Amino acid sequence: MNLSDWRRRIDEIDKKLVELLNARSQCALEIGKLKQAAKIPLYQPDRENEVLANAETNNSGPLTDAAIRRLFERIIDEARAAERDAMHSSSGTEKNEK
Amino acid sequence: MNLSDWRRRIDEIDKKLVELLNARSQCALEIGKLKQAAKIPLYQPDRENEVLANAETNNSGPLTDAAIRRLFERIIDEARAAERDAMHSSSGTEKNEK
């Protein structure tokens, strides 16, 4: 395989990554609604640690566990930002992005 | 669906994300080898911009384009770190992580 072949493969993977990241974000939004209804806090450090631990457990490389952890920290951050946005717009204020 | 159901769904998505991120990293490593053999630079800003633009084009939400861009910037960073690691270990030095 040449450079263009590998890049095409990356482009296919990236399409799936965008889909999965959005599917994940949709789940997080549903969880946010349930938490809001039950008046429990959005931020649950135990669950976050569990998510990070699972990601490392499932990691077989070539990414290092540290790299996987950094990526999932960012994924969790963005999910939380989307939850906050959704809460604010459902309570009548503007979304602060897009 | 209750909180545990949504979390289970997130755990399934995360498993696939870890797989895809590693598959992507493997492609980037192959590209790194081809670049090294052809003596072309690892960092190619045009290709990075293309990857970011593709990710935004494929984005149908709920994540904002800005969130998708931040996530892919991190994904690209980690891919480059893995390429650098691989180059250094193939030239005889220690991997600096894991």
N, CA and C atoms of all chains as a GROMACS GRO file, in nm:
protein
  588
    1MET      N    1   0.084  -0.122   0.000
    1MET     CA    2   0.000   0.000   0.000
    1MET      C    3   0.087   0.126   0.000
    2ASN      N    4   0.050   0.223  -0.081
    2ASN     CA    5   0.126   0.348  -0.083
    2ASN      C    6   0.062   0.454   0.010
    3LEU      N    7   0.123   0.571   0.012
    3LEU     CA    8   0.078   0.679   0.101
    3LEU      C    9  -0.072   0.709   0.083
    4SER      N   10  -0.117   0.720  -0.042
    4SER     CA   11  -0.259   0.753  -0.067
    4SER      C   12  -0.352   0.642  -0.018
    5ASP      N   13  -0.309   0.517  -0.033
    5ASP     CA   14  -0.392   0.406   0.016
    5ASP      C   15  -0.410   0.416   0.168
    6TRP      N   16  -0.300   0.440   0.239
    6TRP     CA   17  -0.310   0.451   0.385
    6TRP      C   18  -0.394   0.571   0.426
    7ARG      N   19  -0.379   0.679   0.350
    7ARG     CA   20  -0.459   0.797   0.384
    7ARG      C   21  -0.606   0.773   0.360
    8ARG      N   22  -0.637   0.697   0.253
    8ARG     CA   23  -0.777   0.664   0.228
    8ARG      C   24  -0.832   0.580   0.343
    9ARG      N   25  -0.748   0.488   0.391
    9ARG     CA   26  -0.793   0.406   0.504
    9ARG      C   27  -0.817   0.493   0.629
   10ILE      N   28  -0.727   0.589   0.651
   10ILE     CA   29  -0.747   0.681   0.764
   10ILE      C   30  -0.878   0.760   0.747
   11ASP      N   31  -0.905   0.804   0.625
   11ASP     CA   32  -1.029   0.880   0.601
   11ASP      C   33  -1.153   0.797   0.634
   12GLU      N   34  -1.148   0.667   0.600
   12GLU     CA   35  -1.262   0.578   0.633
   12GLU      C   36  -1.276   0.563   0.784
   13ILE      N   37  -1.163   0.543   0.851
   13ILE     CA   38  -1.166   0.530   0.998
   13ILE      C   39  -1.220   0.658   1.060
   14ASP      N   40  -1.176   0.773   1.008
   14ASP     CA   41  -1.219   0.901   1.065
   14ASP      C   42  -1.370   0.921   1.053
   15LYS      N   43  -1.426   0.874   0.940
   15LYS     CA   44  -1.573   0.884   0.923
   15LYS      C   45  -1.643   0.807   1.036
   16LYS      N   46  -1.593   0.686   1.063
   16LYS     CA   47  -1.654   0.606   1.170
   16LYS      C   48  -1.631   0.670   1.306
   17LEU      N   49  -1.512   0.731   1.324
   17LEU     CA   50  -1.483   0.798   1.453
   17LEU      C   51  -1.582   0.912   1.476
   18VAL      N   52  -1.607   0.992   1.372
   18VAL     CA   53  -1.701   1.105   1.386
   18VAL      C   54  -1.840   1.052   1.424
   19GLU      N   55  -1.882   0.944   1.359
   19GLU     CA   56  -2.013   0.884   1.389
   19GLU      C   57  -2.020   0.836   1.534
   20LEU      N   58  -1.916   0.763   1.575
   20LEU     CA   59  -1.916   0.707   1.711
   20LEU      C   60  -1.908   0.816   1.817
   21LEU      N   61  -1.826   0.919   1.790
   21LEU     CA   62  -1.814   1.028   1.888
   21LEU      C   63  -1.948   1.098   1.904
   22ASN      N   64  -2.021   1.114   1.794
   22ASN     CA   65  -2.153   1.176   1.804
   22ASN      C   66  -2.255   1.083   1.871
   23ALA      N   67  -2.246   0.954   1.841
   23ALA     CA   68  -2.337   0.858   1.906
   23ALA      C   69  -2.312   0.860   2.057
   24ARG      N   70  -2.183   0.866   2.094
   24ARG     CA   71  -2.146   0.871   2.235
   24ARG      C   72  -2.199   0.998   2.301
   25SER      N   73  -2.186   1.109   2.228
   25SER     CA   74  -2.233   1.237   2.280
   25SER      C   75  -2.385   1.235   2.300
   26GLN      N   76  -2.456   1.168   2.206
   26GLN     CA   77  -2.602   1.155   2.220
   26GLN      C   78  -2.636   1.078   2.347
   27CYS      N   79  -2.564   0.971   2.374
   27CYS     CA   80  -2.586   0.894   2.499
   27CYS      C   81  -2.562   0.983   2.620
   28ALA      N   82  -2.454   1.062   2.614
   28ALA     CA   83  -2.421   1.148   2.728
   28ALA      C   84  -2.532   1.252   2.749
   29LEU      N   85  -2.591   1.299   2.638
   29LEU     CA   86  -2.702   1.396   2.652
   29LEU      C   87  -2.822   1.332   2.719
   30GLU      N   88  -2.850   1.206   2.682
   30GLU     CA   89  -2.962   1.135   2.745
   30GLU      C   90  -2.935   1.115   2.894
   31ILE      N   91  -2.811   1.082   2.925
   31ILE     CA   92  -2.774   1.066   3.066
   31ILE      C   93  -2.789   1.199   3.139
   32GLY      N   94  -2.749   1.308   3.073
   32GLY     CA   95  -2.763   1.441   3.132
   32GLY      C   96  -2.908   1.472   3.167
   33LYS      N   97  -3.000   1.435   3.075
   33LYS     CA   98  -3.143   1.460   3.101
   33LYS      C   99  -3.191   1.379   3.222
   34LEU      N  100  -3.149   1.253   3.227
   34LEU     CA  101  -3.190   1.169   3.340
   34LEU      C  102  -3.136   1.225   3.471
   35LYS      N  103  -3.008   1.271   3.466
   35LYS     CA  104  -2.948   1.327   3.588
   35LYS      C  105  -3.021   1.455   3.631
   36GLN      N  106  -3.054   1.537   3.532
   36GLN     CA  107  -3.122   1.663   3.561
   36GLN      C  108  -3.259   1.633   3.626
   37ALA      N  109  -3.330   1.536   3.569
   37ALA     CA  110  -3.462   1.500   3.622
   37ALA      C  111  -3.452   1.446   3.764
   38ALA      N  112  -3.344   1.370   3.789
   38ALA     CA  113  -3.327   1.308   3.921
   38ALA      C  114  -3.250   1.399   4.016
   39LYS      N  115  -3.215   1.520   3.966
   39LYS     CA  116  -3.138   1.618   4.044
   39LYS      C  117  -3.008   1.558   4.102
   40ILE      N  118  -2.939   1.481   4.020
   40ILE     CA  119  -2.806   1.435   4.061
   40ILE      C  120  -2.700   1.509   3.979
   41PRO      N  121  -2.579   1.530   4.038
   41PRO     CA  122  -2.480   1.615   3.970
   41PRO      C  123  -2.429   1.555   3.838
   42LEU      N  124  -2.400   1.645   3.741
   42LEU     CA  125  -2.346   1.603   3.610
   42LEU      C  126  -2.212   1.534   3.628
   43TYR      N  127  -2.128   1.594   3.712
   43TYR     CA  128  -1.991   1.546   3.724
   43TYR      C  129  -1.983   1.432   3.825
   44GLN      N  130  -1.947   1.313   3.780
   44GLN     CA  131  -1.937   1.198   3.870
   44GLN      C  132  -1.800   1.133   3.853
   45PRO      N  133  -1.706   1.177   3.939
   45PRO     CA  134  -1.566   1.135   3.920
   45PRO      C  135  -1.547   0.983   3.919
   46ASP      N  136  -1.627   0.909   3.994
   46ASP     CA  137  -1.611   0.762   3.995
   46ASP      C  138  -1.640   0.704   3.857
   47ARG      N  139  -1.746   0.753   3.794
   47ARG     CA  140  -1.781   0.704   3.660
   47ARG      C  141  -1.672   0.742   3.560
   48GLU      N  142  -1.618   0.863   3.574
   48GLU     CA  143  -1.513   0.905   3.481
   48GLU      C  144  -1.390   0.816   3.495
   49ASN      N  145  -1.355   0.785   3.618
   49ASN     CA  146  -1.240   0.696   3.640
   49ASN      C  147  -1.266   0.558   3.580
   50GLU      N  148  -1.392   0.513   3.591
   50GLU     CA  149  -1.428   0.383   3.534
   50GLU      C  150  -1.412   0.386   3.381
   51VAL      N  151  -1.458   0.495   3.319
   51VAL     CA  152  -1.447   0.508   3.172
   51VAL      C  153  -1.300   0.505   3.130
   52LEU      N  154  -1.215   0.579   3.202
   52LEU     CA  155  -1.073   0.584   3.169
   52LEU      C  156  -1.007   0.447   3.191
   53ALA      N  157  -1.044   0.380   3.300
   53ALA     CA  158  -0.987   0.248   3.329
   53ALA      C  159  -1.029   0.148   3.221
   54ASN      N  160  -1.157   0.153   3.180
   54ASN     CA  161  -1.204   0.062   3.074
   54ASN      C  162  -1.125   0.085   2.944
   55ALA      N  163  -1.104   0.212   2.911
   55ALA     CA  164  -1.033   0.244   2.786
   55ALA      C  165  -0.892   0.185   2.790
   56GLU      N  166  -0.826   0.198   2.904
   56GLU     CA  167  -0.690   0.143   2.915
   56GLU      C  168  -0.693  -0.010   2.909
   57THR      N  169  -0.792  -0.070   2.974
   57THR     CA  170  -0.804  -0.217   2.973
   57THR      C  171  -0.823  -0.268   2.830
   58ASN      N  172  -0.903  -0.194   2.751
   58ASN     CA  173  -0.930  -0.237   2.613
   58ASN      C  174  -0.817  -0.204   2.517
   59ASN      N  175  -0.719  -0.130   2.564
   59ASN     CA  176  -0.612  -0.085   2.474
   59ASN      C  177  -0.509  -0.195   2.446
   60SER      N  178  -0.495  -0.228   2.318
   60SER     CA  179  -0.391  -0.326   2.283
   60SER      C  180  -0.282  -0.262   2.197
   61GLY      N  181  -0.278  -0.128   2.190
   61GLY     CA  182  -0.174  -0.057   2.117
   61GLY      C  183  -0.203  -0.052   1.968
   62PRO      N  184  -0.124   0.018   1.889
   62PRO     CA  185   0.006   0.076   1.925
   62PRO      C  186   0.000   0.204   2.010
   63LEU      N  187  -0.120   0.263   2.030
   63LEU     CA  188  -0.124   0.380   2.118
   63LEU      C  189  -0.088   0.336   2.260
   64THR      N  190  -0.014   0.419   2.331
   64THR     CA  191   0.019   0.387   2.470
   64THR      C  192  -0.105   0.410   2.557
   65ASP      N  193  -0.106   0.350   2.676
   65ASP     CA  194  -0.216   0.374   2.770
   65ASP      C  195  -0.227   0.522   2.802
   66ALA      N  196  -0.113   0.590   2.811
   66ALA     CA  197  -0.116   0.734   2.843
   66ALA      C  198  -0.184   0.811   2.730
   67ALA      N  199  -0.158   0.772   2.605
   67ALA     CA  200  -0.220   0.839   2.491
   67ALA      C  201  -0.371   0.814   2.492
   68ILE      N  202  -0.411   0.690   2.516
   68ILE     CA  203  -0.554   0.655   2.521
   68ILE      C  204  -0.622   0.734   2.632
   69ARG      N  205  -0.555   0.744   2.746
   69ARG     CA  206  -0.612   0.821   2.858
   69ARG      C  207  -0.630   0.968   2.821
   70ARG      N  208  -0.530   1.029   2.758
   70ARG     CA  209  -0.543   1.169   2.716
   70ARG      C  210  -0.658   1.186   2.618
   71LEU      N  211  -0.671   1.093   2.523
   71LEU     CA  212  -0.779   1.102   2.425
   71LEU      C  213  -0.916   1.092   2.492
   72PHE      N  214  -0.928   0.998   2.586
   72PHE     CA  215  -1.058   0.983   2.652
   72PHE      C  216  -1.087   1.098   2.750
   73GLU      N  217  -0.984   1.157   2.806
   73GLU     CA  218  -1.008   1.275   2.890
   73GLU      C  219  -1.071   1.385   2.804
   74ARG      N  220  -1.020   1.401   2.682
   74ARG     CA  221  -1.074   1.502   2.591
   74ARG      C  222  -1.218   1.465   2.548
   75ILE      N  223  -1.241   1.336   2.520
   75ILE     CA  224  -1.374   1.290   2.479
   75ILE      C  225  -1.476   1.317   2.590
   76ILE      N  226  -1.436   1.287   2.715
   76ILE     CA  227  -1.524   1.311   2.830
   76ILE      C  228  -1.551   1.460   2.847
   77ASP      N  229  -1.447   1.542   2.833
   77ASP     CA  230  -1.462   1.688   2.843
   77ASP      C  231  -1.564   1.740   2.744
   78GLU      N  232  -1.554   1.693   2.620
   78GLU     CA  233  -1.645   1.742   2.516
   78GLU      C  234  -1.788   1.694   2.541
   79ALA      N  235  -1.800   1.573   2.593
   79ALA     CA  236  -1.934   1.522   2.626
   79ALA      C  237  -1.997   1.610   2.734
   80ARG      N  238  -1.915   1.646   2.832
   80ARG     CA  239  -1.968   1.729   2.942
   80ARG      C  240  -2.005   1.868   2.892
   81ALA      N  241  -1.923   1.922   2.801
   81ALA     CA  242  -1.954   2.054   2.745
   81ALA      C  243  -2.087   2.048   2.670
   82ALA      N  244  -2.109   1.938   2.593
   82ALA     CA  245  -2.234   1.924   2.519
   82ALA      C  246  -2.353   1.912   2.615
   83GLU      N  247  -2.334   1.839   2.725
   83GLU     CA  248  -2.441   1.826   2.827
   83GLU      C  249  -2.476   1.964   2.885
   84ARG      N  250  -2.372   2.041   2.916
   84ARG     CA  251  -2.395   2.175   2.974
   84ARG      C  252  -2.469   2.263   2.875
   85ASP      N  253  -2.424   2.262   2.748
   85ASP     CA  254  -2.490   2.338   2.642
   85ASP      C  255  -2.638   2.303   2.633
   86ALA      N  256  -2.665   2.171   2.632
   86ALA     CA  257  -2.802   2.124   2.615
   86ALA      C  258  -2.888   2.169   2.733
   87MET      N  259  -2.832   2.164   2.854
   87MET     CA  260  -2.907   2.207   2.972
   87MET      C  261  -2.940   2.355   2.963
   88HIS      N  262  -2.839   2.434   2.922
   88HIS     CA  263  -2.862   2.577   2.914
   88HIS      C  264  -2.964   2.610   2.808
   89SER      N  265  -2.956   2.541   2.692
   89SER     CA  266  -3.053   2.578   2.590
   89SER      C  267  -3.193   2.528   2.628
   90SER      N  268  -3.200   2.415   2.701
   90SER     CA  269  -3.334   2.371   2.742
   90SER      C  270  -3.391   2.461   2.852
   91SER      N  271  -3.302   2.536   2.920
   91SER     CA  272  -3.357   2.628   3.021
   91SER      C  273  -3.369   2.770   2.963
   92GLY      N  274  -3.360   2.783   2.831
   92GLY     CA  275  -3.397   2.909   2.766
   92GLY      C  276  -3.284   2.999   2.725
   93THR      N  277  -3.158   2.968   2.764
   93THR     CA  278  -3.049   3.056   2.722
   93THR      C  279  -2.990   3.008   2.590
   94GLU      N  280  -2.905   3.090   2.533
   94GLU     CA  281  -2.842   3.060   2.404
   94GLU      C  282  -2.736   2.951   2.419
   95LYS      N  283  -2.719   2.870   2.313
   95LYS     CA  284  -2.603   2.782   2.308
   95LYS      C  285  -2.479   2.868   2.284
   96ASN      N  286  -2.369   2.835   2.352
   96ASN     CA  287  -2.254   2.923   2.336
   96ASN      C  288  -2.162   2.886   2.220
   97GLU      N  289  -2.197   2.783   2.146
   97GLU     CA  290  -2.117   2.746   2.029
   97GLU      C  291  -2.208   2.706   1.916
   98LYS      N  292  -2.165   2.735   1.793
   98LYS     CA  293  -2.234   2.691   1.671
   98LYS      C  294  -2.380   2.731   1.670
   99MET      N  295  -3.492   0.368   2.855
   99MET     CA  296  -3.360   0.326   2.902
   99MET      C  297  -3.318   0.404   3.025
  100ASN      N  298  -3.263   0.335   3.124
  100ASN     CA  299  -3.219   0.406   3.245
  100ASN      C  300  -3.067   0.437   3.238
  101LEU      N  301  -3.018   0.501   3.346
  101LEU     CA  302  -2.878   0.545   3.349
  101LEU      C  303  -2.781   0.430   3.316
  102SER      N  304  -2.802   0.314   3.376
  102SER     CA  305  -2.709   0.200   3.351
  102SER      C  306  -2.716   0.153   3.207
  103ASP      N  307  -2.835   0.156   3.147
  103ASP     CA  308  -2.846   0.115   3.006
  103ASP      C  309  -2.763   0.208   2.917
  104TRP      N  310  -2.777   0.339   2.940
  104TRP     CA  311  -2.701   0.435   2.859
  104TRP      C  312  -2.552   0.420   2.882
  105ARG      N  313  -2.516   0.395   3.006
  105ARG     CA  314  -2.372   0.376   3.035
  105ARG      C  315  -2.318   0.251   2.968
  106ARG      N  316  -2.400   0.147   2.964
  106ARG     CA  317  -2.357   0.025   2.896
  106ARG      C  318  -2.335   0.054   2.748
  107ARG      N  319  -2.427   0.134   2.692
  107ARG     CA  320  -2.411   0.168   2.551
  107ARG      C  321  -2.282   0.249   2.529
  108ILE      N  322  -2.254   0.344   2.618
  108ILE     CA  323  -2.128   0.420   2.609
  108ILE      C  324  -2.007   0.327   2.618
  109ASP      N  325  -2.014   0.228   2.708
  109ASP     CA  326  -1.901   0.135   2.722
  109ASP      C  327  -1.877   0.058   2.591
  110GLU      N  328  -1.987   0.020   2.523
  110GLU     CA  329  -1.972  -0.050   2.394
  110GLU      C  330  -1.909   0.042   2.289
  111ILE      N  331  -1.958   0.167   2.286
  111ILE     CA  332  -1.902   0.264   2.190
  111ILE      C  333  -1.754   0.286   2.219
  112ASP      N  334  -1.720   0.298   2.348
  112ASP     CA  335  -1.580   0.325   2.386
  112ASP      C  336  -1.487   0.212   2.342
  113LYS      N  337  -1.537   0.087   2.349
  113LYS     CA  338  -1.457  -0.026   2.303
  113LYS      C  339  -1.423  -0.009   2.156
  114LYS      N  340  -1.525   0.028   2.077
  114LYS     CA  341  -1.501   0.048   1.933
  114LYS      C  342  -1.409   0.166   1.909
  115LEU      N  343  -1.425   0.272   1.991
  115LEU     CA  344  -1.338   0.390   1.975
  115LEU      C  345  -1.192   0.352   1.998
  116VAL      N  346  -1.166   0.274   2.103
  116VAL     CA  347  -1.028   0.232   2.132
  116VAL      C  348  -0.972   0.153   2.014
  117GLU      N  349  -1.054   0.063   1.959
  117GLU     CA  350  -1.010  -0.017   1.844
  117GLU      C  351  -0.976   0.072   1.724
  118LEU      N  352  -1.069   0.164   1.694
  118LEU     CA  353  -1.050   0.251   1.576
  118LEU      C  354  -0.932   0.345   1.594
  119LEU      N  355  -0.917   0.398   1.715
  119LEU     CA  356  -0.804   0.489   1.740
  119LEU      C  357  -0.672   0.415   1.721
  120ASN      N  358  -0.667   0.289   1.764
  120ASN     CA  359  -0.545   0.211   1.744
  120ASN      C  360  -0.525   0.173   1.598
  121ALA      N  361  -0.635   0.139   1.528
  121ALA     CA  362  -0.623   0.107   1.385
  121ALA      C  363  -0.572   0.230   1.310
  122ARG      N  364  -0.622   0.347   1.349
  122ARG     CA  365  -0.579   0.472   1.286
  122ARG      C  366  -0.431   0.498   1.313
  123SER      N  367  -0.392   0.471   1.437
  123SER     CA  368  -0.254   0.492   1.475
  123SER      C  369  -0.162   0.398   1.396
  124GLN      N  370  -0.209   0.274   1.375
  124GLN     CA  371  -0.131   0.178   1.296
  124GLN      C  372  -0.110   0.232   1.153
  125CYS      N  373  -0.216   0.287   1.095
  125CYS     CA  374  -0.204   0.348   0.960
  125CYS      C  375  -0.102   0.461   0.962
  126ALA      N  376  -0.110   0.544   1.066
  126ALA     CA  377  -0.017   0.658   1.074
  126ALA      C  378   0.127   0.608   1.086
  127LEU      N  379   0.146   0.497   1.157
  127LEU     CA  380   0.281   0.441   1.169
  127LEU      C  381   0.332   0.392   1.034
  128GLU      N  382   0.243   0.330   0.956
  128GLU     CA  383   0.283   0.284   0.822
  128GLU      C  384   0.318   0.403   0.734
  129ILE      N  385   0.239   0.509   0.746
  129ILE     CA  386   0.267   0.632   0.670
  129ILE      C  387   0.401   0.690   0.713
  130GLY      N  388   0.426   0.687   0.844
  130GLY     CA  389   0.553   0.737   0.896
  130GLY      C  390   0.673   0.662   0.834
  131LYS      N  391   0.658   0.528   0.824
  131LYS     CA  392   0.767   0.449   0.764
  131LYS      C  393   0.789   0.487   0.619
  132LEU      N  394   0.678   0.502   0.544
  132LEU     CA  395   0.690   0.540   0.403
  132LEU      C  396   0.757   0.677   0.389
  133LYS      N  397   0.716   0.770   0.479
  133LYS     CA  398   0.775   0.905   0.473
  133LYS      C  399   0.924   0.901   0.504
  134GLN      N  400   0.958   0.820   0.606
  134GLN     CA  401   1.098   0.810   0.647
  134GLN      C  402   1.182   0.754   0.531
  135ALA      N  403   1.128   0.649   0.466
  135ALA     CA  404   1.200   0.587   0.353
  135ALA      C  405   1.216   0.686   0.238
  136ALA      N  406   1.112   0.769   0.218
  136ALA     CA  407   1.116   0.864   0.106
  136ALA      C  408   1.180   0.998   0.147
  137LYS      N  409   1.224   1.004   0.274
  137LYS     CA  410   1.284   1.126   0.330
  137LYS      C  411   1.195   1.250   0.311
  138ILE      N  412   1.064   1.232   0.334
  138ILE     CA  413   0.976   1.349   0.336
  138ILE      C  414   0.934   1.378   0.480
  139PRO      N  415   0.906   1.506   0.512
  139PRO     CA  416   0.882   1.541   0.653
  139PRO      C  417   0.755   1.477   0.710
  140LEU      N  418   0.760   1.443   0.841
  140LEU     CA  419   0.644   1.386   0.910
  140LEU      C  420   0.527   1.483   0.910
  141TYR      N  421   0.557   1.608   0.940
  141TYR     CA  422   0.452   1.708   0.958
  141TYR      C  423   0.411   1.767   0.824
  142GLN      N  424   0.287   1.742   0.783
  142GLN     CA  425   0.240   1.797   0.656
  142GLN      C  426   0.110   1.873   0.680
  143PRO      N  427   0.125   2.006   0.699
  143PRO     CA  428   0.009   2.085   0.741
  143PRO      C  429  -0.111   2.077   0.646
  144ASP      N  430  -0.086   2.063   0.516
  144ASP     CA  431  -0.199   2.054   0.422
  144ASP      C  432  -0.284   1.930   0.449
  145ARG      N  433  -0.215   1.818   0.473
  145ARG     CA  434  -0.288   1.694   0.502
  145ARG      C  435  -0.364   1.707   0.634
  146GLU      N  436  -0.303   1.772   0.733
  146GLU     CA  437  -0.372   1.788   0.862
  146GLU      C  438  -0.499   1.872   0.845
  147ASN      N  439  -0.487   1.979   0.765
  147ASN     CA  440  -0.605   2.061   0.741
  147ASN      C  441  -0.714   1.983   0.669
  148GLU      N  442  -0.671   1.895   0.578
  148GLU     CA  443  -0.768   1.812   0.506
  148GLU      C  444  -0.841   1.718   0.604
  149VAL      N  445  -0.764   1.657   0.695
  149VAL     CA  446  -0.825   1.566   0.794
  149VAL      C  447  -0.927   1.641   0.880
  150LEU      N  448  -0.891   1.762   0.924
  150LEU     CA  449  -0.981   1.840   1.009
  150LEU      C  450  -1.106   1.882   0.930
  151ALA      N  451  -1.086   1.922   0.805
  151ALA     CA  452  -1.199   1.966   0.721
  151ALA      C  453  -1.293   1.847   0.696
  152ASN      N  454  -1.236   1.728   0.667
  152ASN     CA  455  -1.319   1.608   0.647
  152ASN      C  456  -1.403   1.578   0.771
  153ALA      N  457  -1.339   1.587   0.886
  153ALA     CA  458  -1.410   1.555   1.011
  153ALA      C  459  -1.529   1.650   1.029
  154GLU      N  460  -1.508   1.777   1.001
  154GLU     CA  461  -1.618   1.874   1.015
  154GLU      C  462  -1.728   1.845   0.912
  155THR      N  463  -1.686   1.812   0.790
  155THR     CA  464  -1.784   1.783   0.684
  155THR      C  465  -1.871   1.663   0.723
  156ASN      N  466  -1.808   1.563   0.785
  156ASN     CA  467  -1.882   1.442   0.823
  156ASN      C  468  -1.963   1.460   0.951
  157ASN      N  469  -1.947   1.572   1.017
  157ASN     CA  470  -2.012   1.592   1.146
  157ASN      C  471  -2.160   1.631   1.132
  158SER      N  472  -2.247   1.548   1.189
  158SER     CA  473  -2.389   1.583   1.186
  158SER      C  474  -2.443   1.611   1.326
  159GLY      N  475  -2.352   1.628   1.424
  159GLY     CA  476  -2.392   1.661   1.560
  159GLY      C  477  -2.435   1.539   1.639
  160PRO      N  478  -2.465   1.549   1.767
  160PRO     CA  479  -2.480   1.673   1.844
  160PRO      C  480  -2.348   1.744   1.879
  161LEU      N  481  -2.232   1.683   1.857
  161LEU     CA  482  -2.109   1.757   1.886
  161LEU      C  483  -2.099   1.874   1.788
  162THR      N  484  -2.052   1.988   1.835
  162THR     CA  485  -2.032   2.103   1.746
  162THR      C  486  -1.909   2.077   1.659
  163ASP      N  487  -1.900   2.152   1.548
  163ASP     CA  488  -1.781   2.141   1.462
  163ASP      C  489  -1.654   2.176   1.542
  164ALA      N  490  -1.667   2.274   1.632
  164ALA     CA  491  -1.550   2.314   1.713
  164ALA      C  492  -1.506   2.198   1.802
  165ALA      N  493  -1.602   2.125   1.858
  165ALA     CA  494  -1.568   2.010   1.944
  165ALA      C  495  -1.502   1.900   1.862
  166ILE      N  496  -1.558   1.871   1.746
  166ILE     CA  497  -1.500   1.768   1.657
  166ILE      C  498  -1.358   1.808   1.617
  167ARG      N  499  -1.338   1.935   1.587
  167ARG     CA  500  -1.204   1.983   1.550
  167ARG      C  501  -1.106   1.964   1.666
  168ARG      N  502  -1.148   2.000   1.788
  168ARG     CA  503  -1.058   1.983   1.903
  168ARG      C  504  -1.024   1.835   1.923
  169LEU      N  505  -1.124   1.748   1.908
  169LEU     CA  506  -1.098   1.605   1.925
  169LEU      C  507  -1.000   1.554   1.820
  170PHE      N  508  -1.018   1.596   1.695
  170PHE     CA  509  -0.928   1.548   1.590
  170PHE      C  510  -0.789   1.610   1.601
  171GLU      N  511  -0.781   1.731   1.653
  171GLU     CA  512  -0.647   1.788   1.677
  171GLU      C  513  -0.571   1.699   1.775
  172ARG      N  514  -0.642   1.653   1.878
  172ARG     CA  515  -0.578   1.565   1.978
  172ARG      C  516  -0.543   1.429   1.915
  173ILE      N  517  -0.633   1.377   1.833
  173ILE     CA  518  -0.608   1.247   1.766
  173ILE      C  519  -0.484   1.256   1.676
  174ILE      N  520  -0.475   1.365   1.602
  174ILE     CA  521  -0.359   1.386   1.513
  174ILE      C  522  -0.230   1.400   1.595
  175ASP      N  523  -0.238   1.475   1.704
  175ASP     CA  524  -0.122   1.492   1.794
  175ASP      C  525  -0.070   1.357   1.843
  176GLU      N  526  -0.164   1.273   1.887
  176GLU     CA  527  -0.123   1.143   1.942
  176GLU      C  528  -0.066   1.054   1.832
  177ALA      N  529  -0.122   1.063   1.712
  177ALA     CA  530  -0.069   0.985   1.600
  177ALA      C  531   0.075   1.027   1.573
  178ARG      N  532   0.098   1.158   1.576
  178ARG     CA  533   0.234   1.208   1.547
  178ARG      C  534   0.331   1.166   1.657
  179ALA      N  535   0.284   1.170   1.782
  179ALA     CA  536   0.370   1.126   1.892
  179ALA      C  537   0.408   0.978   1.874
  180ALA      N  538   0.310   0.896   1.831
  180ALA     CA  539   0.338   0.753   1.810
  180ALA      C  540   0.437   0.734   1.695
  181GLU      N  541   0.422   0.815   1.589
  181GLU     CA  542   0.518   0.808   1.476
  181GLU      C  543   0.659   0.842   1.523
  182ARG      N  544   0.667   0.948   1.604
  182ARG     CA  545   0.800   0.990   1.653
  182ARG      C  546   0.862   0.881   1.739
  183ASP      N  547   0.779   0.826   1.830
  183ASP     CA  548   0.824   0.716   1.916
  183ASP      C  549   0.879   0.601   1.833
  184ALA      N  550   0.801   0.561   1.731
  184ALA     CA  551   0.838   0.447   1.649
  184ALA      C  552   0.969   0.474   1.576
  185MET      N  553   0.986   0.596   1.525
  185MET     CA  554   1.109   0.632   1.456
  185MET      C  555   1.227   0.623   1.548
  186HIS      N  556   1.209   0.678   1.672
  186HIS     CA  557   1.320   0.674   1.766
  186HIS      C  558   1.355   0.532   1.806
  187SER      N  559   1.249   0.449   1.828
  187SER     CA  560   1.285   0.313   1.871
  187SER      C  561   1.346   0.234   1.754
  188SER      N  562   1.301   0.264   1.631
  188SER     CA  563   1.362   0.192   1.518
  188SER      C  564   1.505   0.238   1.494
  189SER      N  565   1.539   0.359   1.545
  189SER     CA  566   1.678   0.401   1.529
  189SER      C  567   1.760   0.370   1.655
  190GLY      N  568   1.705   0.287   1.745
  190GLY     CA  569   1.785   0.229   1.851
  190GLY      C  570   1.767   0.290   1.990
  191THR      N  571   1.692   0.401   2.004
  191THR     CA  572   1.673   0.460   2.138
  191THR      C  573   1.548   0.401   2.203
  192GLU      N  574   1.534   0.429   2.332
  192GLU     CA  575   1.421   0.378   2.410
  192GLU      C  576   1.292   0.450   2.374
  193LYS      N  577   1.176   0.379   2.383
  193LYS     CA  578   1.047   0.445   2.376
  193LYS      C  579   1.032   0.529   2.503
  194ASN      N  580   0.978   0.648   2.492
  194ASN     CA  581   0.972   0.731   2.613
  194ASN      C  582   0.844   0.712   2.695
  195GLU      N  583   0.756   0.621   2.654
  195GLU     CA  584   0.635   0.597   2.731
  195GLU      C  585   0.604   0.449   2.730
  196LYS      N  586   0.540   0.405   2.839
  196LYS     CA  587   0.492   0.266   2.852
  196LYS      C  588   0.606   0.165   2.838
   0.00000   0.00000   0.00000
